[in-house]
Amino acid sequence: MSMTVKTSARSKLLHVLTAGEFSLDEAKRTFLKIIEAIEEHESEKVLIDGREVVGNPSIVERFYYGEFAADTVTRSTQRVGYGAGPQFAYALHEPVLDPLRLGETVAVNRGMNIKVFDNLDEAANWLKLTPEEIRYVQSLASRTH
């Protein structure tokens, strides 16, 4: 089973819904689609709802995904001339969500502005979404959950 990705943009917010079975190759492929959408919409905040992703990534896969994501964001930022690059918040469930946050740590150490949460509300709060953006995200989430 492959991973799917659906993006919706509003203002400077990109909402991403991912689902399917985790594999490193699929996760990289879907992240490249997310980067394309960020560049197209000039998004500054990215909320990735990965609560429908299943699997149990290995430690090495978590490391390589964090490294890949950060390097991809850096290349994108340099290519399109962003300042600091977008802010990313992931909402995931265990075991895809690593309680030790290895992938997050790897990405942060490489300059990516990212934080991983176990629920969508905390992710939205960290991104400092406006009430309008929160209503938008909630309306999208209610259609899929």
Residue pairs with C-beta under 8 A, 6 or more apart in sequence:
1 20
1 21
2 20
2 21
2 26
3 18
3 19
3 20
3 21
3 22
3 23
3 26
3 27
3 29
3 30
3 53
4 18
4 19
4 20
4 30
5 16
5 17
5 18
5 30
5 33
5 34
6 16
6 17
6 18
7 14
7 15
7 16
7 17
7 33
7 34
7 37
8 14
8 15
8 17
8 140
9 15
9 37
9 40
9 41
9 43
10 133
10 136
11 133
12 41
12 42
12 43
12 44
12 45
13 43
13 44
13 45
13 46
13 47
13 127
13 129
13 133
13 136
13 137
14 34
14 37
14 38
14 41
14 43
14 45
14 46
14 47
14 86
15 47
15 49
15 136
15 137
15 140
16 34
16 37
16 46
16 47
16 48
16 49
17 49
17 52
17 140
17 144
18 30
18 48
18 49
18 50
18 52
18 53
19 52
19 53
20 26
20 52
20 53
20 54
21 53
21 54
21 55
22 53
22 54
22 55
22 56
22 57
22 61
22 96
23 55
24 57
24 61
24 64
24 65
27 61
27 65
28 65
28 68
31 65
31 68
31 69
31 72
32 72
34 46
34 48
35 72
35 73
35 76
37 43
38 46
38 76
38 86
39 76
39 79
39 80
43 86
44 86
44 87
45 86
45 87
45 89
45 127
45 129
46 86
46 87
46 88
46 89
47 89
47 91
47 120
47 123
47 124
47 127
47 129
47 137
48 88
48 89
48 90
48 91
49 91
49 120
49 141
49 144
50 90
50 91
50 92
50 96
51 91
51 92
51 93
51 120
51 145
52 144
53 92
53 96
54 96
55 95
55 96
56 95
56 96
57 65
57 95
57 96
57 98
57 103
59 102
62 98
62 102
62 103
62 106
63 102
63 103
63 106
65 103
66 102
66 103
66 104
66 105
66 106
66 107
66 110
66 112
67 106
67 107
67 110
69 88
69 103
69 107
69 112
69 114
70 106
70 107
70 108
70 109
70 110
70 111
70 112
70 114
71 110
73 85
73 86
73 88
73 111
73 112
74 85
74 110
74 111
74 112
76 82
76 85
77 83
77 84
77 85
84 113
85 111
85 112
85 113
86 113
87 113
87 114
87 127
88 112
88 113
88 114
88 115
89 114
89 115
89 116
89 117
89 123
89 124
89 126
89 127
90 104
90 114
90 115
90 116
90 117
90 123
91 117
91 118
91 119
91 120
91 122
91 123
92 116
92 117
92 118
93 118
94 118
97 116
97 118
98 104
98 116
101 116
103 116
104 114
104 115
104 116
107 114
108 114
115 123
115 126
117 123
117 126
120 137
120 141
124 133
124 134
124 137
129 137
